[in-house]
Amino acid sequence: MDVRQKGKLMDNNINADTILAVVRKLIGNTEPYGDSAIDCNRTENLDNLIHVIDGLLRDVEKVAVYKERNESSMQTMGKKADEALTDWHAYIEEYFTIWEQRRTE
């Protein structure tokens, strides 16, 4: 098998919603239930979810550094990754702002 064929096999065309559904199924429920025996397992699931998200965020961060490259395709991907990081930053900042407002009411 030549390199081009091998590369094609490694590229997938699975859509993001399918990937998300599979990851959620693999990780399991993460919402607290209120029963120590059940929540012990769900805490492990949450730890796994956090680890996966951390790894994926770091992957996006690695791509974002290409936003200032001269090569058009690299710059496009870098800008897309940087935009996503900026959006996530705003989302998290908003979460903490709302949480702080609720806490002080």
Secondary structure, DSSP 4 states (H G I P E B T S, - for coil): --HHHHHHHH-----HHHHHHHHHHHH---S--S-HHHHHHHHHHHHHHHHHHHHHHHHHHHHHGGGG-SSHHHHHHHHHHHHHHHHHHHHHHHHHHHHHHHHH-
